Every structure is written in C-alpha cells, then in structure tokens.
Amino acid sequence: MKDTGDTANQDAGGRDPAAPAAPAGPHDRGPGPRRTSRAGAVLALATAAALALGGPAAAAPVDGAPEGAVAAQAPFLGVGSAPGGTADGGPEDPTGGPDPAAEADDRDTGPGDDETGGVDAAELDAFIAAHLERVGLPGATVAVTRGDRVVYTGGYGHDGNGEPLRADSPMRIASLSKSMTALAVMQLVEDGAVGLDDPVRDHLPEFTTADPRSDLITVRQLLDQSSGMSDRGHPDVAGSPQPATLTEAVARLRDAELTSAPGERWQYHNPNYQVAARLVEVVAGEPFAEYLERHVFAPAGMADTRSSGPDTPDAPGPGASGGARPEPAPGHIRAFGVNVPVAEPPSFGTGSGDVVSTAEDMARWLILQADGGRAPGGERLLSAAAVELTHTPSAPGGRYGLGWMRRGPADGASGTQVWHGGVVSTYSSYQVLVPGTGYGVVALFNSGITLTENDTWGLVEGVLDLTEGRTPAGAGSSLWKVDAAFGAATLTVAGLGVLGVRRSGAWAGRRAGLPRWRTALRLLPYALPPLLFPLVNPLLTWVMGGREGTWLQRFYGIPAELAFVAATALVCLAVLAARTVQLLRAARRPAGAVGAADAPAPSGPADGAAGTGW
C-alpha cells in the first residue's frame, strides 16, 4: 500500500510515494535428525520468506500509512522522496495498456509553453503516455494547473470496463477527500460556529471513547491527526459489517483506547475525519454529503464530484449537471504483469476517503487552494488565511497540517510542496501544490495498493520535473519483476508438491521399522506452513500499526506474495497428508510385505539426497 498523503481501504492517507523494496527471504536448509530434505527446507521456510518480501505497504488495506509504518512509507508520509524504479521497463500490458493515439482527442492540451510561461502541454502529454506504457499501469487521469489557470488535463489508458479514460471520467480519490472535509470544518470555524481549539465534545456530545482523555480532544487535533486515537487503539476495521452512517461510525469509538495523550503524537487514523464529518453534520444541521454539495462542490464548480458513502443521496445536488452522476468503473489490481479489473471491497469512508471526482474537477480544486480559497468562477469559499492554515503543519513531527501535508528539500523534494496522497484497494491518487512555481498537479489512477508506489508516484514526480525544467528519470517498473520471482517460486513449490505426493509411498516404505519420533521429526517441517498460515493476516495487521484488512484486501495488495504463501501451505499440507496415509498403510501390512510401488529404487540416491527428499 500507497499519507498521509494516504496510505493504506479506506484511506490511510499519509503515504510517501514509495514503499521499500522487498528484502530477500531466507533459503537455508534446516537441520534434520539425519539428513535434511532440500525441498522440505524450502517449504518450511517459504512462509517466512514471503512475509519478509511482503513489506508494510503491501499489507495496508487503506490509504495512508499508519503511525507504525511511517519510516517505511516515506513519500506517502512526506518523510522522503520516492525512489526511482529499475532501469528496465516492465512487460507489455496484456490488457492492452494505454494507447496514446486512442486518447489523443480526449485531452485538453491547453496553452503552449509561450502562454503558460512554463511547461509545454505537448511535453506533458508525451511523458504521461510513455510513463503509463513503460510501467504497465492500466490508466490515469491527470490535471496540471498554474495559479488560477488550467494548463493541462488528460485521460490515459482504459477503465475496468475497457472504455478509454477521459479527463471527466469519475475516479475514486481516496484520502484526498480529507482536504475537503478540512475545508468544510474551516468554513464553520470562519462562521464562528466552531473553534479549532474547542473540545470536540462541546459540539458533538455523542463523541466518546473508553479513555477519559478523549474529552480533551480538540477539533484541530482531529484534523491534524494528533487526537491520540490510532489503529492500535481502535482498529480501522475494513471488513463487514461496516457502519452505515457517520452516527454509527462515531458510536463505534466508545470502546476505543487512546494510544497517546491528545496533541502528543501524530498518528494517521481515518476515524479522526469521520468524527470531523459528523461534527459538520451536527453543527450545520444537514447531512455531510449534502453540506459538501451545497457549500463546497457546487460553488467550486465541481459538478461531477460527490461524497459516495452509503448514506449519500442518489440524486445529484444543486451543482450537478442533470441526471444521476455515473459510478466509477471497477478499478484494477496488478498481479504477475497483468491489470485485473475488480470491484472495490466494501468499506466506510465518509469524511475520510469516499469522494468520487474527475481530473477536470480536481483542477478546479487545486485552483481554489492556490488562489486563497477563491473558486475559478470567482466565489470565495474560504479566506486566504484559513486556506494557508490548512496547508501549514501543526501536528507533532512538523509535516501534517489540516488535511494536507508539507514536504521540502529535507524530504527529497526540489522545494516546498503541499500535498496529500490516497489509496484504496483498486484506486490511488495524489494532489500536489508547489508554492514556489505556482504549479499544481493531480493524478488519479484506477489501480490501487501495491508492494511499492514507484509506478504511480513516478508519474507525479516526472510531471513536477517537467514543470521545473528538468528531464524526468523515465524509470521502468520493478513490480512485475517481483511478481515474476514469486510466480516462479509458486510454480516451483507446486511442482515439488506433486513430486512429493507421488513419492510418498516410497518415502513411507523407507521408514518401516524406524522409531516413530524420528519419522515425526521428518514430518514436522511440513506441518509448520499450514499451521502458521492463519497468522499471516494478524501479522500484517501488526506490521501496519494495527490497520486491519480482510483477506481479500490483503490479496488485492500483494497477490503474488500471498499466492506463494498459500501455495506453500497447501503443498505442505498435501505432502503431509499423503505421507501420513502411506505410513498408516505400511503399518497395517504384514512384516516384510512391501508393495512394488512402495519399494525404494534399488539404485537410487540415499534418502535426503536431491531427487528423493519428498
């Protein structure tokens, strides 16, 4: 998974766009009573190797990085720059990949270099199209702004239904939604209805936790993620049943424990923003989705943007163009060099990550942010001072503001950047403002959490390079290589399993008359992977700082790795069962009666040597 920018499904915002590369797992042979079967040692250690390769980002089921994974997910969290990919490009996208020619008519190339005083739109178009083809992403929509102007918008590749993506295609923006929730709260602050440093319970008495210190949590601490609530104290459960409303989401916090005093630590936690959204509902006296529609999206000219939670009305709001807005097409998971369209697993993210928007609308959002709260049409939604406050870090650690993050040269950026990222299982997103140049970039992808975010962040980084006169690195993807390695390992394990089952009779025959404890010791390594497999998901939850996920969400993030772990467990179980059955059959035979199928080969290698360890 990739902050706050977001990480790990609903969002865990806060991710820094690059998760670490997977370290190599152990492959040493373990000791045996006499000699060790090479294949047995591989299988006994396979689960540990797969977990080592899984990496924190892969385990995250939602956008954003939890507090425990900050160091591992630098760009999402604004803690470092995203490392480049490998020099080699990935395989051609079997699903068809982006076709630059097919989408050319759907792109607004905007003014040229002379008109913008900066990057040429044709350069942007060529780079983005080439990047998607090079790394094998299924699709993306992109917008570039400068000050109060749209420099470029475009759609690339295809959606989950095979249709070309356009700049007005609906996309899940995940944790970028947090910046919109923060603006809604700031509107109430400017109206005098709420104070940023008011205790939340002054305006939302229903908010309570199992820790009395939660009475001290302020509105500001919800928005800058320093409330003391975290995934460890209240797992952001991604499975069913999900809350149906913000009221239910807040009620579930009654059993939550604080893992730090309010204001003491920055800990990315989606429920912070669900509480903030519920506060807007109560103070404004209208459903949160309707508030966003009337006070944010409509005046900003974002006619194709909406909160898409389960309690959101189906009918379009005042700012919508006629008719119900279309739903996003299925996004994709990336496995073994193939982009597979799948439905987004159900999750609750109202206020924290459920907004659906388009690149064109997000360009208007960036202009509003860059122009001090004034929408492209001239209407002011927020004062310039309030907008700047949302962009200014206030949480411990000095990076997270109110729905936005800040990074600079110390984090690997060329200059100060105000940004946020988002990721769910099948979509991901970034928004970046560069005050020094006036440029803004938003990139929306219809592929979700993966082992690394180099492929998606690399596009954003390349666009930023072009806006600042640098040549993008043009690195390829490493993800398909990791998947290829795991795919080869999975096939190898499966082949060894077939061989082990077929030779189980001979294996049992060679153990006739041996002490049972010695035979049991030889079977023990095969029992470990099946026994440890149920612990994989809890272990991933622990690695991710308490961020829970269903098995389906874990698989969406690291399909090749989990396929290897599951295959190892199943193969070991099959070999274990086959050998046990053969041992029982051998025990029932009269002494000296050995079937032809069970007799060891007269001139084969000794037990434990290559070729007979199974």
C-alpha positions in Angstrom: 0.0 0.0 0.0 0.1 3.9 -1.1 -0.2 9.7 3.9 -0.9 11.0 4.7 -1.0 11.6 1.7 -2.8 8.4 2.1 -1.8 5.0 2.5 -3.2 2.0 3.5 -9.4 1.0 2.1 -10.2 3.4 3.3 -7.5 5.7 3.4 -4.8 5.8 5.4 -3.5 8.9 3.9 -0.1 9.9 4.6 1.8 7.7 2.5 5.1 8.8 0.9 5.0 7.5 -2.6 7.5 4.8 -2.3 7.3 1.8 -0.2 10.5 -0.1 0.4 11.8 -2.8 -2.0 11.3 -6.3 -0.7 14.3 -7.9 1.0 15.3 -11.3 0.1 14.0 -14.1 2.2 16.0 -16.9 3.8 16.6 -20.1 1.9 19.0 -22.0 4.1 18.3 -25.7 4.8 17.2 -26.5 8.3 18.7 -29.3 10.4 17.1 -32.8 10.4 17.6 -35.9 12.6 19.9 -37.4 10.0 19.8 -35.6 6.6 17.7 -32.8 5.5 15.4 -32.8 2.5 16.1 -29.8 0.4 12.6 -29.4 -0.8 11.3 -29.8 2.8 13.6 -27.0 4.0 12.4 -24.7 1.2 8.8 -25.3 2.1 9.4 -24.9 5.8 10.9 -21.5 5.3 8.7 -20.3 2.5 6.2 -18.6 4.6 8.8 -16.6 6.4 10.4 -15.6 3.1 7.1 -14.4 1.7 6.3 -12.4 4.8 9.8 -10.8 4.6 9.0 -9.8 1.0 5.6 -8.6 1.8 6.6 -5.2 3.1 4.5 -2.8 5.1 3.0 -1.0 2.1 1.8 -4.3 0.6 -0.2 -5.1 3.7 -2.0 -1.9 4.0 -5.7 -2.2 3.1 -6.4 1.5 3.1 -4.9 4.8 2.0 -2.3 6.3 4.2 0.3 4.9 6.4 -0.4 4.0 9.9 1.8 5.5 12.6 3.9 2.3 12.9 4.8 2.3 9.2 5.9 5.9 8.8 9.6 5.2 8.2 8.7 2.5 5.6 6.4 4.7 3.5 8.3 7.8 3.1 6.7 9.7 0.2 3.1 8.9 1.3 4.0 10.3 4.6 6.2 13.2 3.4 9.2 11.6 5.1 11.3 11.2 2.0 11.4 11.1 -1.8 10.2 8.2 -3.8 13.0 6.1 -5.1 13.2 5.5 -8.8 12.3 2.2 -10.4 14.6 -0.1 -12.2 16.3 0.9 -15.5 14.5 -1.8 -17.4 10.9 -1.4 -18.5 8.2 -3.9 -17.5 6.4 -6.2 -19.8 3.8 -5.0 -22.3 0.4 -4.7 -20.6 -1.6 -7.8 -21.6 -4.8 -5.9 -21.2 -4.0 -3.5 -23.9 -2.4 -0.8 -21.8 -2.6 2.9 -22.6 -3.0 3.8 -26.2 -1.7 7.4 -26.7 -3.3 7.7 -30.1 -6.7 6.4 -28.9 -7.0 9.0 -26.2 -5.4 12.0 -28.1 -8.8 13.5 -28.9 -9.9 13.4 -25.2 -7.0 15.5 -23.9 -7.1 19.2 -23.4 -3.6 20.2 -24.3 -4.3 23.7 -23.1 -2.0 26.6 -23.9 1.5 26.1 -25.1 4.8 26.9 -23.4 4.7 30.6 -24.5 1.3 31.1 -23.0 2.0 29.4 -19.6 5.5 30.7 -19.2 6.5 27.2 -18.2 6.0 23.6 -19.3 4.6 22.8 -22.7 1.4 20.7 -22.7 2.7 18.5 -25.5 5.6 17.6 -23.3 3.3 16.6 -20.5 1.1 14.5 -22.8 4.1 12.7 -24.3 5.7 11.9 -20.9 2.5 10.7 -19.3 1.5 8.4 -22.1 5.0 7.0 -22.3 5.2 6.5 -18.5 2.0 4.5 -18.3 3.1 2.3 -21.2 6.5 1.9 -19.7 5.4 0.8 -16.2 2.2 -1.0 -17.3 -0.4 1.0 -15.4 -4.0 0.4 -16.7 -5.0 4.1 -16.7 -4.8 7.5 -15.2 -6.3 10.9 -15.4 -4.2 14.0 -14.8 -4.6 17.7 -14.4 -1.9 20.4 -14.2 -2.7 24.0 -13.0 -0.7 27.1 -12.6 -2.1 29.8 -10.3 -5.7 30.3 -11.5 -5.3 28.6 -14.9 -5.7 25.1 -16.1 -2.5 24.2 -18.0 -3.4 20.6 -18.9 -6.0 17.9 -18.4 -6.0 14.4 -19.9 -7.1 10.8 -19.7 -4.9 7.8 -20.5 -5.5 4.1 -20.8 -8.7 2.3 -20.1 -11.2 1.8 -17.2 -12.2 -1.5 -15.7 -14.9 -1.9 -18.4 -12.4 -1.4 -21.2 -13.5 2.1 -22.1 -11.0 4.9 -22.7 -10.3 7.1 -19.7 -11.0 10.8 -20.2 -10.4 13.9 -18.0 -14.0 13.8 -17.0 -14.1 10.1 -16.1 -15.2 9.5 -12.4 -12.4 8.3 -10.2 -12.2 7.4 -6.5 -9.8 10.0 -4.9 -9.5 8.1 -1.6 -7.8 10.2 1.1 -7.7 13.4 -0.9 -11.2 13.6 0.5 -9.7 14.6 3.8 -8.7 18.0 2.4 -12.3 18.6 1.5 -13.5 17.6 5.0 -11.0 20.0 6.5 -12.2 22.9 4.3 -15.8 22.2 5.4 -14.8 22.4 9.1 -12.8 25.6 8.4 -15.9 27.2 6.9 -17.7 26.6 10.2 -14.7 28.0 12.0 -14.8 31.2 9.9 -18.6 31.4 10.5 -17.9 31.4 14.2 -19.9 28.2 14.8 -16.8 26.2 15.8 -13.4 27.0 17.3 -10.4 25.0 16.1 -9.2 24.6 19.7 -12.7 23.8 21.1 -13.0 20.3 22.6 -14.9 18.2 20.1 -17.5 17.2 22.7 -18.5 20.9 23.1 -20.1 20.5 19.6 -20.5 16.7 19.4 -21.6 15.3 22.8 -22.1 11.8 21.3 -18.3 11.5 20.8 -16.7 9.5 23.5 -14.1 6.7 23.9 -13.1 4.3 26.6 -10.3 6.8 27.6 -11.5 9.9 29.6 -8.7 11.9 27.9 -10.8 12.0 24.8 -12.8 14.7 26.4 -9.8 16.9 25.8 -9.5 16.2 22.0 -9.9 19.4 20.0 -11.2 20.0 16.5 -7.7 20.9 15.4 -6.3 17.6 16.7 -8.9 15.6 14.7 -7.8 17.4 11.5 -4.0 17.2 12.1 -4.3 13.6 13.3 -2.9 14.2 16.7 -6.0 13.2 18.7 -4.4 10.2 20.4 -6.7 7.8 18.5 -4.9 5.3 16.3 -5.3 2.0 14.5 -3.7 0.2 17.5 -6.2 1.6 19.9 -9.2 1.3 17.6 -8.6 -0.9 14.5 -10.0 0.8 11.4 -11.8 -2.4 10.6 -12.1 -2.9 6.9 -14.3 -6.0 6.9 -18.0 -6.4 7.3 -20.3 -5.2 8.7 -19.4 -1.6 8.0 -21.1 1.4 9.6 -24.0 2.7 7.5 -23.8 6.3 8.8 -21.5 8.7 10.4 -23.6 8.4 13.6 -22.7 4.7 13.7 -19.1 5.3 12.9 -18.8 7.7 15.9 -20.7 5.4 18.1 -18.2 2.6 17.4 -15.5 4.7 19.0 -16.9 4.2 22.5 -14.6 1.2 23.0 -11.6 2.9 21.5 -8.4 3.4 23.6 -6.1 6.4 23.1 -2.5 5.4 22.4 -1.2 8.8 23.3 -2.4 12.0 25.0 -4.2 14.4 22.7 -1.7 16.6 20.9 1.3 14.4 21.8 1.8 12.4 18.7 0.9 12.3 15.0 -0.9 9.1 14.3 -2.8 8.6 11.0 -6.3 7.3 11.7 -9.3 7.6 9.4 -11.9 7.8 12.1 -10.5 11.2 13.0 -12.0 12.5 9.8 -15.2 10.6 10.2 -15.7 12.3 13.6 -14.9 15.7 11.9 -17.5 14.9 9.2 -20.1 14.1 11.9 -19.3 17.3 13.6 -20.1 19.2 10.4 -23.4 17.4 10.2 -24.4 18.3 13.7 -23.3 21.9 13.7 -24.6 22.7 10.2 -27.8 20.7 10.7 -27.6 18.8 7.4 -26.2 15.5 6.1 -22.4 15.8 5.5 -22.7 14.8 1.8 -25.3 17.5 1.2 -23.2 20.0 3.0 -20.2 19.3 0.7 -22.5 19.5 -2.3 -24.0 22.9 -1.3 -21.1 24.6 0.3 -18.0 23.1 -1.4 -18.6 21.3 -4.7 -21.3 23.4 -6.2 -19.7 26.9 -5.5 -16.3 25.5 -6.6 -17.8 24.4 -10.0 -17.1 20.7 -9.2 -20.3 19.4 -10.8 -19.0 15.8 -11.2 -17.8 15.5 -7.6 -19.7 13.9 -4.7 -19.3 12.1 -1.5 -20.2 8.5 -2.3 -20.8 6.9 1.1 -23.7 4.6 1.9 -25.7 7.4 3.4 -25.3 9.7 0.4 -28.5 10.5 -1.6 -28.5 9.1 -5.1 -29.9 12.3 -6.6 -27.5 15.0 -7.8 -27.2 18.1 -5.7 -27.7 21.7 -6.7 -24.4 21.9 -8.5 -24.7 18.7 -10.5 -25.4 18.5 -14.2 -28.7 16.8 -15.0 -29.2 13.2 -14.1 -27.5 11.0 -11.6 -23.7 11.0 -11.7 -22.1 7.9 -13.1 -20.4 5.5 -10.8 -16.7 4.9 -11.2 -15.9 1.8 -13.3 -14.1 -1.1 -11.5 -10.5 -0.4 -10.7 -7.7 -2.8 -11.0 -5.3 -5.0 -9.0 -1.9 -5.6 -10.5 -0.6 -9.2 -10.5 2.0 -11.0 -12.5 2.3 -8.2 -15.0 -1.5 -8.2 -15.6 -4.0 -5.5 -14.7 -7.1 -7.3 -13.5 -10.4 -5.3 -13.2 -12.1 -6.0 -9.9 -14.8 -4.3 -7.7 -13.7 -2.2 -4.7 -14.2 -4.1 -1.5 -16.9 -2.5 0.7 -15.7 -0.1 3.3 -16.9 3.0 5.1 -15.1 6.2 4.4 -17.4 9.2 4.6 -15.3 12.2 5.6 -12.1 10.2 5.3 -11.9 8.9 1.8 -15.2 8.3 -0.1 -15.2 11.2 -2.6 -15.5 10.5 -6.3 -14.3 13.2 -8.6 -12.6 13.8 -12.0 -9.3 15.3 -13.1 -11.2 18.3 -14.5 -13.0 18.9 -11.2 -9.8 18.4 -9.2 -8.1 21.1 -11.4 -10.8 23.5 -10.1 -10.0 22.2 -6.5 -6.3 23.0 -7.0 -7.0 26.4 -8.3 -9.2 27.1 -5.3 -6.4 26.1 -3.0 -3.7 28.1 -4.9 -5.9 31.2 -5.2 -6.6 31.7 -1.5 -10.0 30.0 -1.3 -11.5 31.6 -4.4 -13.1 29.3 -6.9 -12.4 29.5 -10.6 -15.8 31.3 -11.0 -14.8 34.0 -8.5 -16.8 32.8 -5.5 -14.8 32.7 -2.3 -15.3 29.6 -0.2 -12.7 30.3 2.5 -10.3 33.2 3.4 -6.7 33.1 2.2 -5.6 32.9 5.8 -7.8 29.9 6.5 -6.5 28.1 3.4 -2.9 28.8 4.4 -3.7 27.4 7.8 -4.8 24.1 6.4 -1.5 23.9 4.4 0.6 24.6 7.5 1.8 21.7 9.6 0.5 21.8 13.2 0.8 18.1 14.2 3.9 16.9 16.1 6.5 16.0 13.6 6.1 19.1 11.5 4.6 17.6 8.4 0.8 17.2 8.7 -1.5 20.2 8.6 -5.3 20.1 8.3 -6.0 17.6 5.5 -2.7 18.4 3.8 1.0 17.6 4.2 4.1 19.5 3.6 7.5 18.3 2.3 10.6 20.0 1.3 14.3 19.6 0.3 15.0 17.6 3.5 12.4 15.1 2.3 13.9 14.8 -1.2 11.6 17.4 -2.9 13.2 20.1 -5.0 11.3 22.8 -3.0 8.4 23.1 -0.7 5.4 21.0 -1.7 1.9 21.0 -0.1 0.4 17.6 -0.9 -1.6 14.6 0.1 -2.0 11.1 -1.3 -4.7 8.5 -1.2 -5.1 4.8 -1.9 -7.7 2.1 -1.7 -7.7 -1.4 -3.0 -8.4 -0.5 -6.6 -7.7 3.2 -7.0 -5.0 5.7 -5.9 -4.4 9.4 -6.1 -2.1 12.4 -5.4 -2.5 16.1 -5.3 0.5 18.4 -5.1 0.8 22.2 -4.9 4.2 23.9 -5.4 4.0 27.4 -4.0 7.4 28.4 -5.4 6.4 27.8 -9.0 2.6 28.2 -8.7 2.0 24.8 -10.3 -0.4 22.2 -9.1 -0.6 18.5 -10.1 -3.3 16.0 -9.5 -3.1 12.4 -10.7 -5.9 9.8 -10.3 -5.1 6.1 -11.0 -7.5 3.2 -11.5 -5.1 0.8 -9.8 -4.7 0.5 -6.0 -2.4 -0.6 -3.3 0.7 -2.5 -4.4 4.1 -3.5 -2.9 5.6 -0.2 -4.0 4.2 3.1 -5.2 7.1 3.9 -7.5 5.0 3.5 -10.6 2.2 5.9 -9.6 4.4 8.5 -7.8 6.9 8.3 -10.6 4.3 9.9 -12.9 3.7 12.7 -10.5 7.4 13.2 -9.9 8.0 13.3 -13.7 5.3 15.9 -14.2 6.8 18.0 -11.5 10.2 17.7 -13.1 8.8 19.0 -16.4 7.2 22.0 -14.7 10.6 22.9 -13.2 12.6 22.4 -16.3 14.1 19.0 -15.5 14.1 15.9 -17.6 12.1 13.1 -15.9 14.0 10.0 -15.0 12.0 7.7 -17.2 12.5 4.6 -14.9 10.6 1.4 -15.5 8.6 -0.7 -13.1 10.1 -3.2 -10.7 6.7 -4.6 -9.6 6.4 -7.1 -12.4 9.9 -8.5 -11.6 8.9 -9.1 -8.0 5.7 -10.8 -9.2 7.7 -12.9 -11.7 10.0 -14.1 -9.0 7.1 -15.0 -6.7 5.3 -16.6 -9.6 8.3 -18.8 -10.4 8.7 -19.7 -6.8 5.0 -20.6 -6.6 5.3 -22.9 -9.6 8.4 -24.5 -8.2 6.7 -25.2 -4.9 3.7 -26.6 -6.7 5.9 -28.9 -8.8 7.8 -30.1 -5.8 4.5 -30.8 -4.1 3.3 -33.0 -6.9 6.6 -34.9 -6.8 6.3 -35.3 -3.0 2.8 -36.7 -3.2 3.8 -39.2 -5.9 6.8 -40.4 -3.9 5.0 -40.6 -0.6 4.7 -44.4 -0.8 8.4 -44.9 -1.3 9.1 -42.4 1.5 6.9 -44.3 3.9 8.5 -47.6 2.9 11.9 -46.4 3.8 10.8 -45.6 7.3 9.5 -49.0 8.1 10.9 -50.1 11.4 12.3 -46.7 12.3 11.3 -45.1 15.7 8.1 -43.0 15.4 9.7 -39.9 16.9 12.3 -39.8 14.1 9.5 -40.1 11.4 7.5 -37.4 13.2 10.5 -35.1 13.2 10.9 -35.5 9.5 7.2 -34.6 9.0 7.3 -31.5 11.4 8.7 -29.0 8.8 5.7 -29.7 6.6 3.2 -29.0 9.3 4.6 -25.5 10.1 3.4 -23.6 7.0 -0.2 -24.8 7.3 -0.2 -24.0 11.0 1.3 -20.6 10.5 -0.8 -19.5 7.6 -3.8 -18.3 9.7 -1.3 -15.9 11.4 -0.4 -14.1 8.2 -3.2 -11.6 8.3 -2.8 -10.8 12.0 0.9 -10.4 11.4 0.3 -8.0 8.6 -2.1 -6.0 10.8 0.7 -5.8 13.4 3.3 -4.7 10.8 0.8 -2.0 9.7 0.4 -0.5 13.1 -3.0 -2.0 13.8 -4.6 -1.3 10.4 -6.9 -4.3 9.8 -7.9 -5.7 6.4 -9.8 -8.6 5.1 -8.0 -11.5 3.3 -9.5 -10.1 0.0 -8.0 -6.7 0.6 -4.6 -8.2 1.5 -4.7 -10.3 -1.7 -5.6 -7.2 -3.7 -2.4 -5.5 -2.4 0.1 -8.4 -2.6 -1.5 -11.1 -4.8 1.8 -12.8 -5.9 3.2 -12.9 -2.4 0.0 -14.3 -0.8 -0.4 -16.8 -3.7 3.1 -18.1 -2.9 2.4 -18.3 0.9 -0.9 -20.0 0.3 0.6 -22.5 -2.3 3.4 -23.3 0.2 0.8 -24.1 2.9 -1.4 -26.2 0.7 1.6 -28.1 -0.8 3.0 -28.9 2.6 -0.5 -30.0 3.8 -0.9 -32.3 0.8 2.6 -33.9 1.2 2.0 -34.3 4.9 -1.4 -35.9 4.3 0.0 -38.2 1.6 2.9 -39.4 3.7 0.7 -39.9 6.8 -1.7 -42.1 4.7 1.2 -44.1 3.4 2.7 -44.6 6.8 -0.6 -45.9 8.1 -0.9 -48.3 5.2 2.6 -49.6 5.8 1.9 -50.1 9.5 -1.1 -52.4 8.6 0.9 -54.6 6.2 2.5 -57.9 7.5 6.2 -57.7 8.2 8.3 -58.0 5.1 5.4 -57.3 2.7 6.3 -54.3 0.7 4.4 -53.4 -2.4 6.2 -52.7 -5.6 5.0 -49.1 -5.5 6.4 -48.6 -2.0 9.8 -50.3 -2.5 12.7 -47.9 -2.8 14.5 -47.8 -6.1 17.3 -50.4 -6.0 20.0 -48.0 -7.2 18.5 -44.6 -6.3 20.3 -42.0 -4.2 20.1 -42.1 -0.5 17.2 -40.6 1.4 17.6 -36.9 1.7 19.7 -36.6 -1.5 18.5 -34.5 -4.3 15.5 -36.1 -6.1 14.2 -38.3 -3.2 13.7 -35.9 -0.3 10.0 -35.9 -0.9 
